[in-house]
Amino acid sequence: MKPVEEAGSIASPGWDGLIRRVASDAASHAPAVGAVLDTLIAMGGTVPVEHGLGALPRESRELVGVLRTLPCLAAAPRAEDGAERDRGADEGYGEGLAVGIAADGRTHLVRLPDGLEPVAVIRGATPAAARRLAAALDRWRSLRQAADAEREEIRRWLAARDRAEVDDRLAHLGHLLLHMAPLRTFVGDTSFTNLGKGNLPGRSVAADHEASVLRRLRAEPVERWSAEEAAFVGVCWVLMASGPQSRLEEANGMCLDLPWLSDFLAERANRYGLRPAGPAGKDAHDIDVLLELAARLAECRAGLLREGRTFYREIHGASLHKEERLLPGTPGHRSLTVGGHTWSMWPESAPSTAHMGRHAALRVRRAPAAERSDTRALTLHDLLREVAGATRSDVALARGPRDLALIDEDPASALAFGTGDFYCCVVAGTEFADRRRGQEPPLHRILTAYSARMRFNSWHYLPHVLGRTDQERDDWFFAPTMPDLTHGSQWHHTGHVKFGVRHAIRVPFATTLGGRDLPGLHDLRLVRTTDEPYTLRELETAVAFGQVLRAFHEDAFAVCRDAVTQFDNAWFRSAHED
């Protein structure tokens, strides 16, 4: 496992640094057209090529395929007054096609946004190739017109719906956007996002803010919407009908149109075992047919959950693309026996993860009453040290509420909690602690930063955990319900950038305390600050260990309801100062 820290630094260059690096690297690959395009589309290898292609309009996706087959050359852009006759054969023939990367990470071809400097200009390597490239550009324009016509068809479909139904879907879309992770999608050349100062409601744009495109759409007849706005609403309408609120996040980084939507739903149907997997022929792009398929998918997904199947999401941090998948098996105690790790807390093979959690909680049960709070904290710390070693993680984290009185008292009173009313136990892996010894920032500061962020997350999730989302607090997020396997997470979130969260696993789990089912009150997180991503096998281990933690929390709660006083800033300094 190769560490990425240099001279003690754990930070990444951040999003803007990534965009600059990708543009520079792409330009350096000239005249090799394929290498220039691959570097831009895959953002220097931070996202799969297919995801980068998915961000392009379909006319540009087809054009990229053509460019890979033509003998072409990529050259640095010339000054506008450069004469055609001055161009040498090494720069190619013909008018040329500009390519560039925008600040949002999207590759643009042919028509670059105003102010975007091209990374390279692509021309035919021969006069014949230049003629074929010109024909490909004509095809690009034709497909672009067809896409415009398709979006107009979606607008007519929306205009034919009852306006009350349209307003209801707009309200639901706005509700989801306010309470979920950031969204960045595209329709044609238009971006729809609430990441930063975008045009959708979210962290920077209130629901009633004039910058919110949804606010304006609610006030205007559908006929006055742009075709791109109508397509965005229409595709989101179908997505929202196909599964949980997190379904919208699967559109992150994608260019939305009916062919994309049809392929997306068909792929989900195939994964769920739904037959037929999706519409074919002329029905494949019929929005009414796709809406019916979406409803069937939602029912099928609920059935798979009842059968005990485990969904997870694979996330690519640079594009924010999130893809729901199914674990091939059912995680359990056997998932903890692979990989050759010896679990020191369980010298003998346990019959179940629940047994393992209860066995760990025996420490708390057997401790004198006055020592149970400290014993509970120490045991949780030891559990995280175990799973950090088993998964070769740099850091393991577990969060929860400090005061469990909210279980017995009126849960509404917990809405007044602040971030300090939550804890996050953070444990450094042995190798990571050794690497950070004597470095800046010091280990205790890194762990404290991780802990602070997780406490903030707990505070955000609490209204949803308690089922109190209709109360006075509106600044809440949906509590997570399925595991995440994240690659390249160090580009967007400030804490991830500064403290090197490159790859991560998140395992949320519901705990039943005092007869109350509390989804997302606790979770397990694993972090790597190195270049090596987590594997599916390691995710399965983490999911199984989440079951251990659930049993531990539930069993310890039965004998110890004292507040968790450990894991504050002073605790981390005391535990980890050199």
KEDO-873369 format. One record per residue (C-alpha): residue in one letter; x, y, z. Coordinates in pm, 1 decimal. Example, Ala and Ser with C-alpha at 12.3 -4.5 7.8 and 13.67 -1.06 7.14 Angstrom:
2
NODE res     east    north       up
NODE   a   1230.0   -450.0    780.0
NODE   s   1367.0   -106.0    714.0
This chain:
578
NODE res     east    north       up
NODE   m      0.0      0.0      0.0
NODE   k    180.0    312.5   -118.4
NODE   p    124.1    622.2     95.8
NODE   v     41.3    939.8    -94.4
NODE   e    158.2   1182.7    175.9
NODE   e    469.8   1376.5     81.2
NODE   a    678.2   1565.9    337.7
NODE   g    413.7   1494.5    598.8
NODE   s    129.9   1650.2    401.2
NODE   i   -192.4   1453.4    393.4
NODE   a   -397.1   1701.5    188.4
NODE   s   -499.0   1664.7   -175.7
NODE   p   -472.4   1951.6   -427.9
NODE   g   -852.0   1989.5   -419.5
NODE   w  -1102.1   2023.3   -702.4
NODE   d   -952.7   2327.8   -874.0
NODE   g   -608.7   2171.2   -857.0
NODE   l   -746.1   1853.4  -1014.5
NODE   i   -902.2   2043.5  -1306.0
NODE   r   -576.7   2229.6  -1373.8
NODE   r   -378.4   1906.8  -1360.3
NODE   v   -615.9   1725.6  -1597.5
NODE   a   -604.8   2009.1  -1851.8
NODE   s   -224.6   2022.7  -1838.0
NODE   d   -183.9   1645.9  -1862.3
NODE   a   -428.1   1623.8  -2152.9
NODE   a   -243.8   1895.0  -2346.1
NODE   s     85.8   1715.3  -2289.0
NODE   h    -46.5   1408.3  -2473.5
NODE   a    -79.5   1594.8  -2804.3
NODE   p    -71.8   1495.3  -3084.2
NODE   a   -223.6   1162.2  -2964.0
NODE   v   -599.0   1226.7  -2988.9
NODE   g   -702.8    917.1  -2794.1
NODE   a   -477.9   1001.9  -2500.0
NODE   v   -597.4   1363.9  -2494.3
NODE   l   -963.0   1256.3  -2493.5
NODE   d   -917.1    978.0  -2237.5
NODE   t   -736.0   1211.1  -1998.0
NODE   l  -1013.9   1469.7  -2019.9
NODE   i  -1308.7   1230.7  -2010.9
NODE   a  -1172.4   1015.6  -1725.3
NODE   m  -1043.3   1325.0  -1544.0
NODE   g   -692.2   1192.1  -1531.8
NODE   g   -804.6    846.6  -1419.8
NODE   t  -1015.8    965.9  -1125.5
NODE   v  -1340.0    833.5  -1279.3
NODE   p  -1409.0    541.6  -1515.2
NODE   v  -1412.1    639.6  -1881.7
NODE   e  -1773.8    522.4  -1915.7
NODE   h  -1879.6    764.7  -1642.7
NODE   g  -1698.9   1051.2  -1811.0
NODE   l  -1866.1    962.1  -2139.3
NODE   g  -2200.4    953.2  -1958.5
NODE   a  -2159.8   1322.5  -1878.7
NODE   l  -2155.7   1408.1  -2250.2
NODE   p  -2461.5   1463.5  -2470.1
NODE   r  -2515.5   1160.6  -2688.4
NODE   e  -2407.3   1347.3  -3002.4
NODE   s  -2071.9   1413.4  -2837.4
NODE   r  -2042.1   1053.8  -2715.3
NODE   e  -2082.0    932.5  -3072.3
NODE   l  -1831.1   1189.0  -3195.1
NODE   v  -1572.6   1067.5  -2943.4
NODE   g  -1614.8    717.2  -3084.6
NODE   v  -1555.6    845.7  -3436.3
NODE   l  -1246.7   1039.7  -3330.9
NODE   r  -1096.3    720.8  -3191.5
NODE   t  -1117.7    557.7  -3536.1
NODE   l  -1002.8    846.0  -3756.4
NODE   p   -638.4    932.1  -3825.5
NODE   c   -638.3   1266.8  -3645.3
NODE   l   -392.7   1493.1  -3467.2
NODE   a   -436.5   1703.2  -3154.1
NODE   a   -249.0   2031.9  -3141.4
NODE   a   -224.8   2321.5  -2901.6
NODE   p   -475.1   2596.4  -2988.3
NODE   r   -334.4   2879.3  -3197.1
NODE   a   -395.1   3250.1  -3166.3
NODE   e   -708.8   3361.3  -3348.7
NODE   d   -506.7   3552.6  -3606.3
NODE   g   -300.8   3248.8  -3699.4
NODE   a   -321.1   3211.4  -4076.4
NODE   e   -439.7   2881.4  -4219.9
NODE   r   -145.3   2873.2  -4455.8
NODE   d    100.1   2890.9  -4164.6
NODE   r    -21.9   2566.9  -4014.7
NODE   g    211.2   2276.4  -4074.8
NODE   a    112.3   1921.2  -4160.5
NODE   d    196.0   1819.8  -3805.3
NODE   e   -112.2   2017.7  -3692.8
NODE   g   -346.4   1843.5  -3934.5
NODE   y   -590.5   1948.0  -4204.5
NODE   g   -933.9   2103.4  -4199.9
NODE   e  -1125.3   2343.8  -3982.8
NODE   g  -1051.3   2172.9  -3652.6
NODE   l  -1253.6   2067.2  -3351.6
NODE   a  -1187.6   2223.0  -3009.6
NODE   v  -1191.6   2020.2  -2687.8
NODE   g  -1167.7   2144.3  -2330.5
NODE   i  -1260.8   2076.6  -1969.7
NODE   a  -1488.3   2308.5  -1772.6
NODE   a  -1467.3   2401.2  -1405.1
NODE   d  -1732.8   2138.9  -1325.4
NODE   g  -1512.1   1863.9  -1471.8
NODE   r  -1717.5   1808.7  -1785.8
NODE   t  -1545.7   1763.1  -2121.3
NODE   h  -1674.8   1981.8  -2405.0
NODE   l  -1631.2   1927.3  -2777.5
NODE   v  -1702.2   2147.4  -3080.0
NODE   r  -1894.4   2423.6  -2899.6
NODE   l  -1710.1   2528.0  -2587.6
NODE   p  -1884.2   2741.7  -2323.3
NODE   d  -1807.0   3112.4  -2332.9
NODE   g  -1472.1   3185.0  -2174.0
NODE   l  -1350.0   2824.0  -2176.0
NODE   e  -1006.4   2793.3  -2330.9
NODE   p   -958.5   2481.5  -2545.2
NODE   v   -703.8   2227.2  -2429.2
NODE   a   -640.6   2115.0  -2785.2
NODE   v   -773.8   2139.3  -3139.1
NODE   i   -827.6   1815.0  -3331.2
NODE   r   -786.5   1796.8  -3709.1
NODE   g   -758.2   1525.6  -3968.6
NODE   a   -408.2   1387.4  -4015.5
NODE   t   -471.1   1373.8  -4391.1
NODE   p   -703.9   1561.6  -4626.0
NODE   a   -920.8   1249.0  -4649.1
NODE   a   -943.4   1225.5  -4270.1
NODE   a  -1035.9   1594.3  -4258.2
NODE   r  -1328.9   1527.4  -4493.1
NODE   r  -1446.5   1236.0  -4277.7
NODE   l  -1415.7   1453.8  -3968.4
NODE   a  -1627.6   1721.5  -4137.0
NODE   a  -1892.8   1456.9  -4208.9
NODE   a  -1880.3   1347.9  -3844.3
NODE   l  -1941.1   1708.0  -3739.4
NODE   d  -2244.3   1722.8  -3969.8
NODE   r  -2370.3   1406.7  -3800.7
NODE   w  -2305.2   1569.9  -3460.5
NODE   r  -2525.6   1864.9  -3558.3
NODE   s  -2800.9   1633.2  -3682.5
NODE   l  -2802.8   1432.5  -3359.2
NODE   r  -2807.5   1755.9  -3164.0
NODE   q  -3125.1   1861.2  -3344.0
NODE   a  -3280.9   1521.0  -3272.5
NODE   a  -3199.5   1559.1  -2902.1
NODE   d  -3362.9   1903.1  -2904.3
NODE   a  -3676.2   1750.7  -3057.9
NODE   e  -3682.7   1476.9  -2793.7
NODE   r  -3666.3   1732.8  -2515.1
NODE   e  -3953.9   1921.2  -2676.3
NODE   e  -4152.6   1596.7  -2667.4
NODE   i  -4092.8   1569.3  -2291.9
NODE   r  -4213.8   1926.1  -2250.0
NODE   r  -4535.2   1840.8  -2436.8
NODE   w  -4578.1   1534.3  -2213.5
NODE   l  -4548.1   1750.4  -1901.4
NODE   a  -4781.7   2016.1  -2041.8
NODE   a  -5047.0   1748.7  -2097.4
NODE   r  -5035.1   1638.4  -1730.7
NODE   d  -5263.1   1785.7  -1470.4
NODE   r  -5088.9   2096.0  -1334.7
NODE   a  -5153.6   1991.3   -975.3
NODE   e  -4966.1   1666.8  -1043.8
NODE   v  -4674.5   1857.3  -1197.3
NODE   d  -4658.9   2092.3   -898.3
NODE   d  -4666.3   1794.9   -661.7
NODE   r  -4367.7   1637.8   -838.4
NODE   l  -4180.8   1969.1   -838.9
NODE   a  -4243.7   2004.1   -465.8
NODE   h  -4124.7   1648.2   -403.0
NODE   l  -3813.4   1703.9   -613.3
NODE   g  -3736.4   2023.1   -423.2
NODE   h  -3788.3   1842.8    -91.6
NODE   l  -3544.5   1567.1   -186.3
NODE   l  -3280.5   1809.5   -310.6
NODE   l  -3285.2   2004.0     16.9
NODE   h  -3228.8   1695.0    229.6
NODE   m  -2989.6   1476.8     27.9
NODE   a  -2627.0   1489.9    -81.7
NODE   p  -2529.2   1735.1   -359.4
NODE   l  -2652.6   1674.6   -712.4
NODE   r  -2483.2   1770.7  -1039.1
NODE   t  -2643.2   1658.8  -1363.9
NODE   f  -2656.5   1784.6  -1721.6
NODE   v  -2915.2   1816.1  -1996.4
NODE   g  -2760.0   1905.4  -2328.0
NODE   d  -2524.4   2193.9  -2251.7
NODE   t  -2711.8   2295.6  -1935.0
NODE   s  -2600.1   2204.3  -1584.3
NODE   f  -2847.8   2140.3  -1302.7
NODE   t  -2675.7   2137.7   -966.0
NODE   n  -2688.8   2239.8   -602.3
NODE   l  -2315.6   2189.4   -557.2
NODE   g  -2178.1   2527.6   -459.4
NODE   k  -2376.2   2821.3   -593.7
NODE   g  -2593.1   2629.8   -836.4
NODE   n  -2945.0   2659.3   -974.5
NODE   l  -3115.5   2392.2   -761.7
NODE   p  -3220.2   2419.8   -396.8
NODE   g  -2958.8   2288.5   -157.2
NODE   r  -2690.9   2408.9     77.3
NODE   s  -2626.2   2739.6   -102.1
NODE   v  -2969.5   2804.1   -255.5
NODE   a  -3285.9   2812.1    -43.1
NODE   a  -3606.4   2662.1   -181.6
NODE   d  -3762.1   3006.5   -230.7
NODE   h  -3444.0   3179.2   -351.3
NODE   e  -3464.5   3349.3   -688.2
NODE   a  -3164.7   3145.1   -806.2
NODE   s  -3364.6   2821.6   -772.3
NODE   v  -3485.4   2706.1  -1110.7
NODE   l  -3760.2   2501.1   -941.4
NODE   r  -3904.1   2817.1   -784.5
NODE   r  -3942.3   2971.6  -1128.6
NODE   l  -4082.9   2654.8  -1283.5
NODE   r  -4356.3   2643.1  -1019.4
NODE   a  -4458.5   2994.9  -1117.8
NODE   e  -4459.5   2946.4  -1496.2
NODE   p  -4671.0   2741.7  -1738.0
NODE   v  -4487.1   2435.9  -1865.5
NODE   e  -4500.6   2583.0  -2215.8
NODE   r  -4265.2   2859.4  -2100.3
NODE   w  -4006.9   2621.4  -1956.5
NODE   s  -3696.3   2561.4  -2161.6
NODE   a  -3676.7   2219.9  -2325.3
NODE   e  -3373.3   2140.9  -2107.0
NODE   e  -3567.2   2226.0  -1790.2
NODE   a  -3857.5   2008.3  -1900.5
NODE   a  -3624.6   1716.8  -1973.3
NODE   f  -3461.3   1751.7  -1631.4
NODE   v  -3798.6   1744.8  -1454.7
NODE   g  -3931.4   1459.8  -1669.1
NODE   v  -3630.5   1233.7  -1614.0
NODE   c  -3625.0   1309.9  -1239.7
NODE   w  -3999.2   1233.1  -1223.3
NODE   v  -3935.3    880.4  -1348.5
NODE   l  -3625.1    832.4  -1132.6
NODE   m  -3813.9    934.4   -818.0
NODE   a  -4077.9    671.4   -894.3
NODE   s  -3819.7    393.4   -932.3
NODE   g  -3676.2    366.8   -580.3
NODE   p  -3569.5    550.2   -264.0
NODE   q  -3470.2    916.5   -244.5
NODE   s  -3108.5    820.6   -307.9
NODE   r  -3207.8    720.3   -662.4
NODE   l  -3159.8   1079.0   -778.1
NODE   e  -2795.9   1061.9   -671.2
NODE   e  -2741.5    788.8   -930.6
NODE   a  -2789.7   1059.7  -1192.5
NODE   n  -2488.8   1248.2  -1058.6
NODE   g  -2239.5   1332.9  -1328.8
NODE   m  -2470.0   1207.9  -1605.4
NODE   c  -2626.9   1378.8  -1906.7
NODE   l  -2999.5   1309.6  -1875.2
NODE   d  -3214.7   1211.0  -2171.3
NODE   l  -3464.6    936.8  -2253.2
NODE   p  -3207.0    692.0  -2398.2
NODE   w  -2999.3    725.9  -2078.7
NODE   l  -3310.9    680.2  -1864.9
NODE   s  -3421.9    374.7  -2062.5
NODE   d  -3078.5    211.4  -2032.3
NODE   f  -3059.9    297.3  -1661.2
NODE   l  -3397.2    140.7  -1579.1
NODE   a  -3327.4   -165.6  -1793.8
NODE   e  -2996.0   -221.0  -1615.2
NODE   r  -3163.6   -195.3  -1273.1
NODE   a  -3437.3   -433.7  -1385.9
NODE   n  -3173.9   -684.0  -1495.7
NODE   r  -2992.5   -657.7  -1160.4
NODE   y  -3318.2   -707.6   -972.2
NODE   g  -3407.8  -1012.2  -1181.3
NODE   l  -3716.0   -839.2  -1322.6
NODE   r  -3840.1   -983.5  -1652.5
NODE   p  -3871.6   -846.1  -1907.3
NODE   a  -3581.0   -623.8  -1812.7
NODE   g  -3713.5   -320.9  -1996.3
NODE   p  -3905.9   -188.0  -2295.3
NODE   a  -3777.4   -242.2  -2646.5
NODE   g  -3828.5    -86.3  -2986.2
NODE   k  -4032.0    233.0  -3001.7
NODE   d  -4142.4    185.6  -2639.3
NODE   a  -3783.9    211.2  -2516.6
NODE   h  -3801.7    591.2  -2514.4
NODE   d  -4172.5    629.2  -2430.2
NODE   i  -4185.6    818.9  -2101.6
NODE   d  -4520.3    664.3  -1999.1
NODE   v  -4379.0    314.7  -2050.8
NODE   l  -4066.7    410.3  -1855.3
NODE   l  -4280.8    545.2  -1571.2
NODE   e  -4463.1    211.5  -1549.5
NODE   l  -4130.1     26.5  -1541.0
NODE   a  -4010.5    259.3  -1265.0
NODE   a  -4306.7    164.0  -1045.5
NODE   r  -4235.8   -206.9  -1100.6
NODE   l  -3871.4   -151.0  -1008.8
NODE   a  -3966.7     14.3   -680.0
NODE   e  -4187.0   -283.5   -589.8
NODE   c  -3919.8   -534.6   -690.1
NODE   r  -3654.1   -353.8   -488.5
NODE   a  -3873.0   -355.2   -178.0
NODE   g  -3921.2   -729.3   -224.0
NODE   l  -3547.0   -790.5   -241.6
NODE   l  -3500.8   -600.3     84.7
NODE   r  -3766.0   -816.6    249.8
NODE   e  -3571.1  -1122.0    133.4
NODE   g  -3264.6   -994.2    319.3
NODE   r  -3059.9   -882.5     19.2
NODE   t  -2804.3   -605.4     77.6
NODE   f  -2786.8   -306.7   -153.7
NODE   y  -2479.5    -86.8   -160.3
NODE   r  -2359.9    207.5   -365.0
NODE   e  -2030.5    239.9   -547.9
NODE   i  -1928.9    606.2   -549.2
NODE   h  -1666.6    788.4   -752.7
NODE   g  -1590.5   1103.2   -559.3
NODE   a  -1464.1   1320.4   -844.1
NODE   s  -1786.3   1296.7  -1047.2
NODE   l  -2009.7   1229.1   -742.0
NODE   h  -2155.1    942.9   -945.7
NODE   k  -2328.2    686.5   -724.7
NODE   e  -2434.3    349.8   -856.8
NODE   e  -2657.3    112.5   -663.6
NODE   r  -2550.2   -251.2   -665.8
NODE   l  -2636.5   -573.8   -486.0
NODE   l  -2388.8   -763.7   -272.7
NODE   p  -2359.2  -1111.8   -424.3
NODE   g  -2404.2  -1286.7    -89.4
NODE   t  -2549.0  -1226.4    253.7
NODE   p  -2289.1  -1077.9    491.5
NODE   g  -2256.7  -1263.5    820.4
NODE   h  -2001.3  -1400.3   1062.6
NODE   r  -1840.3  -1607.5    785.8
NODE   s  -1760.0  -1279.3    609.7
NODE   l  -1526.9  -1207.5    901.8
NODE   t  -1327.3  -1528.0    861.3
NODE   v  -1176.4  -1444.1    520.8
NODE   g   -855.3  -1254.1    462.0
NODE   g   -649.1  -1428.5    726.9
NODE   h   -714.8  -1173.9   1003.0
NODE   t   -710.8  -1307.2   1358.3
NODE   w   -979.7  -1142.5   1569.3
NODE   s   -827.7  -1108.3   1915.4
NODE   m  -1160.9  -1036.2   2085.7
NODE   w  -1307.3  -1367.4   1969.7
NODE   p  -1056.2  -1650.4   2016.7
NODE   e  -1306.6  -1906.3   1891.6
NODE   s  -1533.9  -1894.3   1590.1
NODE   a  -1859.4  -1728.1   1690.8
NODE   p  -2188.4  -1868.0   1558.8
NODE   s  -2319.8  -1526.4   1447.8
NODE   t  -2235.9  -1157.4   1430.6
NODE   a  -2500.8  -1095.3   1697.2
NODE   h  -2319.1  -1338.9   1927.7
NODE   m  -1992.8  -1154.7   1861.0
NODE   g  -2149.7   -820.5   1951.4
NODE   r  -2305.6   -956.7   2269.1
NODE   h  -1975.0  -1120.3   2361.3
NODE   a  -1803.2   -781.0   2334.8
NODE   a  -2078.7   -624.5   2546.3
NODE   l  -2005.8   -875.7   2823.9
NODE   r  -1720.9   -645.5   2925.3
NODE   v  -1977.0   -375.9   2999.7
NODE   r  -2214.5   -614.9   3175.7
NODE   r  -1939.4   -750.6   3400.7
NODE   a  -1790.3   -412.7   3492.0
NODE   p  -1889.9   -243.8   3819.5
NODE   a  -2175.3      1.2   3760.5
NODE   a  -1949.1    302.7   3815.6
NODE   e  -1705.2    179.4   3548.7
NODE   r  -1948.5     73.8   3278.1
NODE   s  -1936.3    399.3   3082.1
NODE   d  -1556.4    387.2   3057.3
NODE   t  -1566.1     15.5   2977.8
NODE   r  -1820.7     72.2   2701.5
NODE   a  -1598.9    340.1   2543.8
NODE   l  -1284.6    127.2   2571.1
NODE   t  -1461.4   -172.2   2418.5
NODE   l  -1590.2     33.8   2126.4
NODE   h  -1236.3    162.6   2073.5
NODE   d  -1102.6   -194.6   2072.8
NODE   l  -1371.5   -306.3   1828.2
NODE   l  -1271.2    -34.6   1584.7
NODE   r   -905.3   -123.6   1621.8
NODE   e   -998.2   -480.4   1525.9
NODE   v  -1187.9   -383.8   1210.8
NODE   a   -919.5   -132.6   1108.6
NODE   g   -666.1   -414.0   1115.6
NODE   a   -893.2   -660.5    936.4
NODE   t   -959.7   -419.6    648.7
NODE   r   -612.3   -259.8    641.4
NODE   s   -774.4     77.2    706.5
NODE   d   -587.5    387.3    813.2
NODE   v   -879.2    500.3   1027.3
NODE   a  -1198.9    344.4   1164.5
NODE   l  -1486.7    554.1   1298.6
NODE   a  -1813.6    493.6   1481.9
NODE   r  -2060.0    769.1   1575.0
NODE   g  -2365.6    803.7   1796.4
NODE   p  -2545.4   1025.2   2053.0
NODE   r  -2372.9   1104.8   2381.3
NODE   d  -2691.6   1103.4   2588.7
NODE   l  -2923.5    807.8   2535.4
NODE   a  -3195.5    968.9   2745.6
NODE   l  -3359.9   1070.3   2418.4
NODE   i  -3479.9    710.3   2394.2
NODE   d  -3686.2    735.1   2714.1
NODE   e  -3786.7   1100.8   2700.5
NODE   d  -3978.5   1293.2   2436.6
NODE   p  -3769.4   1250.4   2119.8
NODE   a  -3873.8   1596.9   2006.5
NODE   s  -3653.4   1741.6   2279.8
NODE   a  -3352.0   1591.8   2101.4
NODE   l  -3408.5   1829.4   1810.6
NODE   a  -3247.1   2094.8   2029.7
NODE   f  -2922.6   1894.6   2038.3
NODE   g  -2606.7   2054.7   1901.1
NODE   t  -2312.2   1880.5   1738.3
NODE   g  -2146.2   1852.5   2081.0
NODE   d  -2428.1   1622.1   2191.1
NODE   f  -2286.3   1350.5   1965.5
NODE   y  -1962.0   1156.4   1972.6
NODE   c  -1745.3    985.8   1716.9
NODE   c  -1489.0    730.1   1826.4
NODE   v  -1195.6    746.8   1583.0
NODE   v   -916.1    489.2   1586.0
NODE   a   -597.6    508.8   1380.5
NODE   g   -455.4    194.6   1224.6
NODE   t   -108.3     99.5   1344.9
NODE   e     69.6    173.8   1014.5
NODE   f   -107.6    506.3    973.6
NODE   a    -20.0    613.2   1327.6
NODE   d    344.6    522.6   1262.9
NODE   r    348.4    720.3    935.3
NODE   r    205.8   1029.5   1100.2
NODE   r    439.0   1028.0   1401.0
NODE   g    623.3   1360.1   1413.9
NODE   q    441.7   1493.8   1105.8
NODE   e    218.2   1796.7   1056.0
NODE   p    -69.7   1803.4   1105.3
NODE   p    -30.2   1579.0   1410.1
NODE   l   -232.5   1261.5   1438.5
NODE   h   -462.7   1387.5   1714.0
NODE   r   -561.4   1685.6   1498.7
NODE   i   -649.7   1460.1   1204.0
NODE   l   -858.1   1229.2   1422.3
NODE   t  -1028.5   1524.6   1590.9
NODE   a  -1120.8   1667.3   1249.3
NODE   y  -1269.8   1333.8   1141.5
NODE   s  -1462.9   1315.1   1468.1
NODE   a  -1599.8   1668.6   1435.0
NODE   r  -1730.0   1599.7   1084.8
NODE   m  -1905.8   1281.6   1192.8
NODE   r  -2067.9   1458.5   1489.0
NODE   f  -2198.7   1714.6   1242.4
NODE   n  -2340.5   1433.1   1027.8
NODE   s  -2516.7   1280.3   1329.1
NODE   w  -2676.2   1616.6   1404.5
NODE   h  -2791.8   1650.8   1043.0
NODE   y  -2946.7   1303.3   1036.1
NODE   l  -3123.5   1317.7   1374.4
NODE   p  -3467.9   1452.3   1268.6
NODE   h  -3496.0   1178.4   1005.7
NODE   v  -3369.9    913.0   1249.0
NODE   l  -3641.1   1012.6   1497.7
NODE   g  -3914.4   1051.6   1236.7
NODE   r  -3947.9   1420.8   1326.9
NODE   t  -3888.2   1581.8    989.4
NODE   d  -4210.7   1784.1   1014.7
NODE   q  -4093.5   1965.4   1326.6
NODE   e  -3921.1   2302.0   1361.6
NODE   r  -3579.1   2191.2   1228.4
NODE   d  -3556.9   2199.0    851.6
NODE   d  -3177.1   2166.5    827.2
NODE   w  -3171.1   1787.3    820.9
NODE   f  -3050.7   1519.8    580.2
NODE   f  -3194.0   1177.9    504.3
NODE   a  -3020.3    925.9    728.0
NODE   p  -2822.7    673.1    519.4
NODE   t  -2972.1    325.9    486.0
NODE   m  -2729.0    135.7    262.2
NODE   p  -2351.8     86.0    261.8
NODE   d  -2124.2    294.1     40.6
NODE   l  -1795.9    197.0   -126.5
NODE   t  -1625.6    523.6   -225.1
NODE   h  -1325.3    577.2   -451.5
NODE   g  -1136.9    906.2   -480.6
NODE   s  -1320.7   1104.6   -215.7
NODE   q  -1058.4   1376.8   -170.3
NODE   w  -1175.9   1635.6   -421.8
NODE   h  -1492.1   1812.3   -301.4
NODE   h  -1550.3   1813.1     75.1
NODE   t  -1318.9   2054.2    256.2
NODE   g  -1235.0   1804.3    529.7
NODE   h  -1169.4   1528.4    277.3
NODE   v   -936.4   1757.3     83.6
NODE   k   -747.9   1882.2    388.8
NODE   f   -719.3   1553.0    575.8
NODE   g   -673.4   1305.5    293.4
NODE   v   -993.1   1098.2    285.3
NODE   r   -916.6    920.8    -41.7
NODE   h  -1110.9    595.5    -18.6
NODE   a  -1385.9    508.6    226.1
NODE   i  -1650.8    260.8    333.5
NODE   r  -1968.4    361.9    514.9
NODE   v  -2194.6    106.5    681.8
NODE   p  -2508.6    255.3    839.6
NODE   f  -2723.2     29.1   1052.6
NODE   a  -3045.1     53.5   1250.5
NODE   t  -3031.2     -1.2   1625.8
NODE   t  -3331.5    -94.5   1837.6
NODE   l  -3299.2     78.3   2173.5
NODE   g  -3574.3     86.5   2433.8
NODE   g  -3816.3    -61.2   2182.9
NODE   r  -3750.3    215.9   1928.3
NODE   d  -3609.3    136.9   1584.8
NODE   l  -3354.0    407.3   1503.7
NODE   p  -3221.2    381.7   1145.8
NODE   g  -2892.2    560.4   1091.3
NODE   l  -2839.8    661.5   1455.1
NODE   h  -2507.3    474.1   1445.7
NODE   d  -2272.3    375.1   1166.7
NODE   l  -1925.7    240.3   1089.8
NODE   r  -1682.1    417.4    859.7
NODE   l  -1343.0    312.4    730.7
NODE   v  -1090.3    542.1    564.2
NODE   r   -774.8    504.7    358.1
NODE   t   -547.8    799.9    292.3
NODE   t   -348.8    591.0     43.7
NODE   d   -393.6    526.1   -327.8
NODE   e   -527.3    171.7   -279.7
NODE   p   -908.3    152.3   -309.1
NODE   y  -1121.7    -78.4    -99.0
NODE   t  -1246.3   -404.4   -249.6
NODE   l  -1590.2   -563.0   -249.3
NODE   r  -1458.2   -829.2    -11.6
NODE   e  -1354.9   -559.0    235.9
NODE   l  -1695.6   -394.9    203.8
NODE   e  -1861.6   -726.3    288.6
NODE   t  -1635.7   -757.1    594.2
NODE   a  -1736.1   -406.2    701.8
NODE   v  -2108.5   -477.2    654.6
NODE   a  -2077.4   -789.1    869.3
NODE   f  -1887.5   -593.0   1132.6
NODE   g  -2165.7   -336.0   1132.1
NODE   q  -2391.1   -618.9   1251.8
NODE   v  -2144.4   -682.0   1535.5
NODE   l  -2154.7   -315.3   1635.0
NODE   r  -2533.8   -311.9   1623.8
NODE   a  -2553.0   -603.9   1867.0
NODE   f  -2289.2   -441.9   2087.8
NODE   h  -2476.4   -110.1   2108.4
NODE   e  -2807.7   -281.6   2179.6
NODE   d  -2672.0   -515.2   2445.8
NODE   a  -2462.6   -247.1   2617.1
NODE   f  -2766.4    -16.8   2625.3
NODE   a  -2950.3   -272.6   2836.9
NODE   v  -2704.5   -223.1   3125.2
NODE   c  -2552.7    122.3   3068.2
NODE   r  -2743.1    437.2   2975.2
NODE   d  -2484.1    676.5   3110.4
NODE   a  -2379.7    954.0   2874.7
NODE   v  -2074.3    897.8   2657.0
NODE   t  -1819.8   1146.4   2792.3
NODE   q  -1517.9   1022.4   2598.2
NODE   f  -1398.7   1104.7   2244.4
NODE   d  -1388.4   1483.0   2273.5
NODE   n  -1095.2   1698.0   2160.1
NODE   a   -915.1   1666.9   2492.4
NODE   w   -951.4   1288.1   2479.3
NODE   f   -788.6   1268.8   2135.1
NODE   r   -501.6   1496.1   2240.6
NODE   s   -440.0   1288.2   2552.0
NODE   a   -453.5    958.9   2362.1
NODE   h   -240.4   1053.7   2062.7
NODE   e      1.9   1334.3   2142.6
NODE   d    359.8   1219.9   2076.0
